[in-house]
Amino acid sequence: MKTYIKIFSILVLLFSLASCSEDLVELAQKGVLKGRVVKKGTNEPIANAKIFTTPSTQTVFSDKDGMFEIKDIPAGNYSVKAELTGYVANFQAVNIQNDNQVITLVFEMDDDESLNSPPSAPQLLSPIDNATNQPLSVMLSWNATDPDTTDSLTYKLTVKNNINTDVIQINDLKVKNYTLTNLQFGVSYFWQVAVSDDIHPDVLSPVFKFTTITTPANRYHYTRKQNGNFVIMSSDELGNNFQLTNSSSNSWRPRKNNNAGLIAFLRTDAGGSHIFTVNPDGTNLLKVTQIPVAGFNHDELDFSWNTSGSALIYSNFDKLYKINKDGTGQQLLYTTADGSLISEVDWSYDNSKIAVKTNNFSGYNTKIFIIDMLGNVIQNVFAAPTGATGGLNFSIDGQKLLYTHDVSGYQDSNYRQLDSHIFIYNLVNNTSYDMTLESDKPVGTNDLDPRFSPNNSQIIFMNTSNDNISQRNVVVVDLNNLMIDLNRAVLFNNAEMPDYE
């Protein structure tokens, strides 16, 4: 009996020892948790983030590269948390099952927007609300602040007007100003600025209004080369000007009609030269002609209004057409008898006669004559087998006619002129007067494109070197009774093809 008791005691002891050994083995199961903390969206490392587990083991902090490591974590289920002021805390669940098991985590942390304040509403600085007489180029400026000085602010500008539904919207502005250009005369503009910190919804400014200056009643128009094209400039007598047409189109030979309230000009369109009209502020562009204005050289072509501004006349090779200002009523007025080309025309103030200049396909063998409205030639003015001729313009009373002629008689394939003079032809007594001889024209220059002033007291024209590459200037001379000592004055620099109405 004692023997059995001893054997049973030994078995119990062995079982107990075995159980204790198994518990020690289970307690020895420990793993490693490592990983990185980064900013969501950019993967920038986040340093000093606090990393700890629940149930609690160790607490560590991420290093400058966002890395962290927790060692000797007993086997089991844990919730691992990463937290740092300014970021939304992040949780991840892990399960450690095996001894020396390594689990890698990546915590992507979002900014804690609940701790961030929105920017202030933008304060519009200039122009002030309801400002008037603003130029056609206006700098808008504003200010906005953000309590969180590390936030980067961007702005969105929205501009509307009171004449159409066009909207100007400029996004992602980093500065607190923007210059609006190519505004229209006499238009009210409404502008508003939105600011964003990329965290909160956009914050809007109030809406401000400003109005541009009214269209000036400019009497001078001329052309200027810009980006390889002619553009038309509108100016007053003091040289205050604005650009009427865009440099993306080739536009030249402006002709204003005060009764029509329009400025007509030639423009390259669909491979040809056509008459267009615009308002004095450059709005309401209208193509008038379907049959193009054509001749030997499109830069030398000219057309004319009637006095009332209801119709225009222009040439197409050997034909002269009349057309209404709205593009209707096309009518053939005249065809040259010898097939010569019509390059320039001018309609008298009383609408009773038309001055016509013809030439051959090279621009030479020129003739100037007067026809009536039935196409009958009623007066011959000038003819020259050599040298370039042009620049037709009636005086207000219809008794005089301006024209130019290269007195050198030079001719070449480039239509170069060496010594072009301005002549005044008296249609009453059939006499011609060389105005250039009485003025101080610089040697080696040409006088071209003359126009009488509206009261016949002046002549404006273009003067330039005969080298064909020098600057062109619009010049004015005052006419006196004796037509002597005609002193010149430069009216506009870098200008040609003048018009004075």
Secondary structure, DSSP 4 states (H G I P E B T S, - for coil): -HHHHHHHHHHHHHHHHHHHHHHHHHHT-EEEEEEEEEETTT--B--S-EEEEES---EEE--TTSEEEEEEEESEEEEEEEE-TTB--EEEEEEE-STT-EEEEEEEE-B-GGG-PPPPPPEEEESPTTEEEE-SSEEEEEE---SSTTPPPEEEEEEEESSS--EEEEEEE-SSEEEE-SPPTT-EEEEEEEEE-SSSPPEEPPPEEEEEPPPP---EEEEEEETTEEEEEEE-TT--EEE-S-TTS-EEEEEEETTTTEEEEEEEETTEEEEEEE-TTS-S-EE--SSPBBSS-GGG---EE-TTSSEEEEEETTEEEEEETTS---EEEEE-SS-PEEEEEEE-TTSSEEEEEEE-TTS-SEEEEEEETTS-EEEEEEEESSS-EEEEEE-TTSSEEEEEEETT----TT---SSEEEEEEETTTTEEEEGGGGBTPPTTEEEEEEEE-TTSSEEEEEEEETTSSS-EEEEEEE--TT---B-EEEEESS-EEEEE-
